[in-house]
Amino acid sequence: MSASKQKSPAGIVWFEIAADNVKRAKTFYGRLFGWKMNRFPGNMEYWHIDTGGPDASPDGGLMPRCHPQQTITNYVRVESVDKAMAKVAKLGGKVCSPKMPVPGKGYFAMCLDTEQNTFALWEVNENAK
C-alpha cells in the first residue's frame, strides 16, 4: 500500500472522566496536570478538558457519573463505526449502544471488551446528523 492509501492507525482521540463530584474532579485534574476545563453549551453538564494544546495528548470530557461502575472511557478512532462494531462482536466483545451521531463531528458507539472494560469507537464524519 502506498503512503497515500494507507488507513489511519487506530488511536485514542478522546477520553471521558466520570465523576461523583464534578467540581472536585475539576480541581483535582486542573491542579495535578494544569488542564483547563470549560463547560460545553447546552443543558447537559459536560466539560471540555483542554490537555494543553494541539500538540498535547488528546483532549477529553468530564461529566457526572451515570452509574457506580462507570470509569474513564477512551474513544478509539476507526475508519467505520459499523465495521468496527461487527468486529467487536465477532471477537467476543459487546456493543452496548447503537451508533450515535455527534452532529458535524462524527459517530460513536459504546462497547465492552472481553475483560468488561468500557471503550468507545469513534468515526470522524463532518456530515454526521
RAMOVEN-V463607 format. One record per backbone hydrogen bond with DSSP energy under -0.5 kcal/mol. NH is the residue of the N-H (numbers start at 0). CO is the residue of the C=O. E is the energy in kcal/mol with one decimal. If there is no record, write none. Layout:
BEGIN
nh=NH co=CO e=E
nh=NH co=CO e=E
END
This chain:
BEGIN
nh=4 co=1 e=-1.4
nh=5 co=1 e=-0.7
nh=5 co=2 e=-0.6
nh=12 co=74 e=-2.8
nh=13 co=74 e=-1.0
nh=14 co=58 e=-0.7
nh=15 co=72 e=-2.3
nh=16 co=60 e=-2.8
nh=17 co=15 e=-0.5
nh=18 co=62 e=-2.3
nh=24 co=20 e=-2.4
nh=25 co=21 e=-2.9
nh=26 co=22 e=-2.1
nh=27 co=23 e=-2.5
nh=28 co=24 e=-2.7
nh=29 co=25 e=-2.2
nh=30 co=26 e=-2.4
nh=31 co=27 e=-2.6
nh=32 co=28 e=-2.4
nh=33 co=28 e=-0.6
nh=33 co=29 e=-1.4
nh=34 co=28 e=-1.0
nh=35 co=49 e=-1.8
nh=37 co=47 e=-1.7
nh=39 co=45 e=-3.0
nh=45 co=43 e=-1.2
nh=46 co=61 e=-2.8
nh=47 co=37 e=-3.3
nh=48 co=59 e=-3.6
nh=49 co=35 e=-3.3
nh=49 co=47 e=-0.7
nh=50 co=48 e=-0.8
nh=55 co=52 e=-1.3
nh=59 co=48 e=-1.8
nh=60 co=14 e=-2.4
nh=61 co=46 e=-2.2
nh=62 co=16 e=-2.3
nh=63 co=44 e=-0.7
nh=64 co=18 e=-2.5
nh=69 co=66 e=-2.1
nh=72 co=15 e=-2.2
nh=73 co=117 e=-0.5
nh=74 co=13 e=-3.1
nh=75 co=73 e=-0.5
nh=75 co=119 e=-3.0
nh=76 co=10 e=-2.9
nh=76 co=74 e=-0.5
nh=77 co=121 e=-2.8
nh=83 co=79 e=-2.3
nh=84 co=80 e=-2.8
nh=85 co=81 e=-1.8
nh=86 co=82 e=-1.9
nh=87 co=83 e=-2.5
nh=88 co=84 e=-2.0
nh=89 co=85 e=-2.1
nh=90 co=86 e=-2.0
nh=91 co=88 e=-1.3
nh=92 co=87 e=-2.7
nh=93 co=111 e=-2.4
nh=95 co=93 e=-0.7
nh=95 co=109 e=-2.3
nh=96 co=109 e=-1.4
nh=99 co=107 e=-3.1
nh=101 co=105 e=-3.1
nh=102 co=100 e=-0.5
nh=103 co=127 e=-2.4
nh=104 co=101 e=-2.8
nh=105 co=101 e=-1.9
nh=106 co=122 e=-2.3
nh=107 co=99 e=-2.4
nh=108 co=120 e=-1.3
nh=110 co=118 e=-3.2
nh=111 co=93 e=-2.8
nh=112 co=116 e=-2.2
nh=115 co=112 e=-1.6
nh=118 co=110 e=-2.1
nh=119 co=73 e=-2.6
nh=120 co=108 e=-2.6
nh=121 co=75 e=-2.6
nh=122 co=106 e=-2.7
nh=124 co=104 e=-2.3
nh=127 co=124 e=-1.9
END
